[in-house]
Amino acid sequence: MPLYDGTSGLVDTAEKGAALAEAMGAANAVFMVNHGVSFRGPSVEIATLYGVSLEKLCRAQITLNGSGIKWYEPTDRSNARKGLDEILPAAAIQSHFEYLTRRLPPL
C-alpha cells in the first residue's frame, strides 16, 4: 500500500491534495505519515467499506504479528488488485453499508 509523507498534518491545500493523489496512484487507500489513512472508491458505500475493511485487516495483522505465529504472504495475488465491487455483489455492499450506518450513534 502506498505511503504519503508530504505532511504529517492536514491536507489543506491544492498542492498537498495533488501530492496525496499522486502518492495514492491507482490504489484505493494510502497511509499518511502520523495522520492515518485516506481511501476512495467509486461510491460512498464502497469507499466506506474499504476504510472499515482496512482498519479490521490492520488490527488482524498487528494481532498476528504480536502472536509469534509464523505466517506467509500468499503467492497467488490474483485477488489483490480486485476492487470490493468485484468481490461482493452490489446487494451485499449495500447491506454492509446499511449495517454500518445503523451502528452510528444518533446525531
N, C-alpha and C positions, 0 to 999 in steps of 0.2 A: 504494500500500500504506500502511496506517495507521502512525502513529508514536506510541509511548508514551514520554512524557518525565516520568512521575511520579517516577521514581527512576533512578539510574544503578547501583544496587546490586541486591541480591536482592529479589525479590517474596516477602516472607516474612511478610506479614500479610494478614488477610482484606480489609482496606481496600485495600491495594495490588493484591491479586488482583482485586477488583471493578473498580478503576480500569483495570487491564490489560485485563480482559474488555470494559469499556466502550470502551476505545480500539480494540480489535480489531473490535468490532461484528460484522458479518456476514462479515468477511474470514476467510481460513484462516491468516493469518500477520500478525504485527505486528513492526515494527522497534522495538527497545528502545534508547534512548539509552545509549551507552557500555557496552552489555551484550550485544547480539546480536539474536537473533530468537526469538520464540515462535511455534509453529504448532500447529494442531489439525486433526483430521479425524474422520470417522465411525468409523474403526477405527485401531488402532495401525499397521497396514500402510500405510494411506493417509496418515496423519499423517507417518510416516517418509518416504514418497516426496515429500510436499510439502516437507519440510525439505531433503532431498537435492537435489531439483529446484531449489528456490530458491537454494541455495548455488551450483549449477552455472550457473544463469541470472545470478546476480550476478557471478560470475567472468567469464562471457562478456561481460556489459555493461561491466565495468571494462576488459577487454581491448579491446573495440570502441571505447570512449571514448578510450583511450590510443593507438589506431592512427591517428587522424586521418581515418579513412574516414567519409564522410558517411552518416548513417543517418536513418531516419524511423520514427515510430511508426505502425503500421498504422491505417488509418481504420476497418476492419472489426473491431469489438470483440466480435463475436458469440461468440467462444470465451473471452473474457476472464473471464467470470463462471462458466464451467463448472467443475465440480469434476473432479478427476483421475478419479474413478469414472465420470464421464460421458464421458470421452475414451478411457480404456483399459478393455477388458473385465476382469472380475474375475480371470480366469486370468492375464492379463498383469500385473496389480497384484501378485498373489500370487507370480508368477515373479520379478518385480523385487525384491520384499521378500526372498524366499529367497536371491537372488543377493547382496543386501546383507548378510544375516546370515552367509552363508558367508565373506564378506570380513572379518568381525570377527576380531580376534585372540582366541586361546583364553584363557579365564579362568584 
